[in-house]
Amino acid sequence: MPDDPTPRSRRALLAAAAGGAAALAAQAALPLTAVAADPNDVLLGGLNASTATTLIQNSTNNSHGFLVSSTGLGIGVEGTSSGTAGVRGISIDATNAATPESMAYTGVYGYTQAFPDDTGVGTGVWGDSPDWGVYGSGTVGVYGFGAVGVIGEADSTSYPGILAYGATASSPALEVQGKVKFNRAGRKSIGAGKSSLVVTMAGVTTTSKILAVLNSNRSGRYVRAVVAGSGKFTIYLNSSVSSSTYVAYFVID
């Protein structure tokens, strides 16, 4: 039998259109798991197992490569390793950085190249806080090794560059094995026929404590007194010397 030549009514056309739209909406409402997943996608809230390195690279200038945040007691970023450093941070260039084999038993390793000029210094790890920038605890809290092991510099005239505490009032706060150099210690020569010597030194005040002894063997001669002044101090002998005589001194404060 031939198709019904009767034209469809306007109501029938609208009903058919509504049915098609409903089908599309229902398909869009399906959970994402119903769509085939890309095995290369990073899974949020789950394990991302891989046998190769996962690289996230951002080529936009001044934009973070990877940003993680957490709330409460949640850790922002945690790195673990069974054979080398848990976290390895490299700035500028990894040339001359330690090898993974040498990083064993290292929680965090940081490296950067030397600063290109004298206006700054390269810093492998920088800790910054209004309180303590870096805190180290253990059998040895902090160990420094290099051309200069440790440098301490105060940013205020009210505080020392390095502060050392003993465990008790009778415990040593500072122990040194090897020579010690102080830029406020030295020796000067008292000329023949003189019995005193004036030494100029910035920072000396009238309350400074200064030690001085003869550094040449002169029978019957000795340091009688050391008198501190403003920016200088005077070393007095008990009498004049017949030849040039060295005196060693140490300014404590």
TAWOQUI-V283298 format. One record per residue. SS is DSSP state (a for helix, b for strand, c for the rest). PHI is phi in whole degrees, -180 to 180 (NA if undefined). D_LAST is the distance of its C-alpha to the last C-alpha in whole Angstrom. Layout:
ss:phi:d_last
SS:PHI:D_LAST
SS:PHI:D_LAST
This chain:
ss:phi:d_last
c:NA:119
c:-68:117
c:-56:114
c:-67:114
c:-77:114
c:-72:113
c:-63:110
c:-69:107
c:-77:107
a:-63:103
a:-64:102
a:-66:103
a:-64:100
a:-65:98
a:-67:98
a:-66:97
a:-64:94
a:-64:93
a:-65:93
a:-66:92
a:-64:89
a:-64:88
a:-66:88
a:-65:85
a:-63:83
a:-65:84
a:-68:83
a:-68:80
c:-82:79
c:-64:79
c:-62:76
a:-61:74
a:-66:74
a:-78:78
c:-94:77
c:-59:76
c:-85:73
c:-80:71
c:-64:70
c:-93:67
c:-71:65
c:-83:62
c:-89:63
c:-80:61
c:71:61
c:-151:62
c:-83:61
c:-111:61
c:-81:62
c:-153:62
c:-109:63
c:-141:61
c:-68:58
c:-99:58
c:-114:56
c:-116:56
c:-122:55
c:-112:55
c:-96:56
c:-82:55
c:-64:52
c:60:49
c:-124:50
c:-64:49
c:-77:51
c:-155:51
c:-126:49
c:-128:49
c:-136:49
c:-146:49
c:-118:49
c:62:48
c:-92:46
c:-71:48
c:-81:46
c:-63:46
c:-139:47
c:-130:47
c:-123:47
c:-129:48
c:-150:49
c:-95:51
c:-141:50
c:-142:47
c:-63:44
c:-69:45
b:-134:44
b:-124:43
b:-115:42
b:-123:42
b:-115:41
c:70:43
c:-156:44
c:-88:45
c:-58:45
c:75:43
c:-69:42
c:-63:42
c:-76:46
a:-56:47
a:-64:48
a:-81:44
a:-93:43
c:-56:45
c:61:43
c:-124:41
c:-70:41
b:-134:39
b:-122:39
b:-128:38
b:-146:38
b:-150:38
c:-70:39
c:-65:36
c:-62:35
c:-70:38
c:-147:35
c:-85:31
c:-85:31
c:-163:31
c:-134:31
c:-74:33
c:-128:32
c:-67:35
c:-136:34
c:-123:32
c:-110:31
c:-135:30
c:-165:30
c:-63:28
c:-99:27
c:-104:26
c:-69:28
c:-135:28
c:-124:29
c:-122:30
c:-132:31
c:143:33
c:-57:32
c:-119:29
c:-65:28
c:-139:27
c:-127:28
c:-116:27
c:-136:29
c:164:29
c:-55:28
c:-124:24
c:-64:25
c:-144:22
c:-121:20
c:-121:18
c:-135:17
c:-84:16
c:-99:19
c:-143:17
c:-72:13
c:-90:13
c:-129:13
c:-82:12
c:-68:14
c:-136:15
c:-119:15
c:-120:16
c:-116:18
c:-89:20
c:-63:24
c:-137:23
c:-64:21
c:-102:22
c:-92:22
c:-70:20
c:-92:18
c:-144:17
c:-131:19
c:-124:20
c:-113:23
c:122:23
c:-70:20
c:-126:17
c:-119:15
c:-126:12
c:-77:12
c:-109:9
b:-127:11
b:178:14
b:-146:17
b:-134:19
b:-106:22
b:-96:23
c:-69:27
c:-58:30
c:84:31
c:-114:27
c:-127:25
b:-149:21
b:-148:19
b:-102:17
b:-115:15
b:-90:14
c:-154:11
c:-64:11
c:94:8
c:-71:7
c:-126:9
c:-68:10
c:-102:8
c:-65:5
c:-101:6
b:-132:8
b:-108:11
b:-151:14
b:-142:17
b:-67:21
c:-113:22
c:-133:25
c:-82:28
c:-129:29
c:-59:31
c:79:30
c:-108:27
c:-159:23
b:-78:20
b:-83:20
b:-165:17
b:-128:14
b:-114:13
b:-87:11
c:-130:12
c:-87:13
c:77:12
b:-164:12
b:-149:12
b:-119:15
b:-101:16
b:-110:19
b:-96:22
c:-71:25
c:-163:27
c:-69:28
c:-106:29
c:-85:32
c:-146:31
c:-54:28
b:-133:25
b:-85:22
b:-127:19
b:-99:16
b:-140:12
b:-145:9
b:-94:6
c:-81:4
c:-147:0
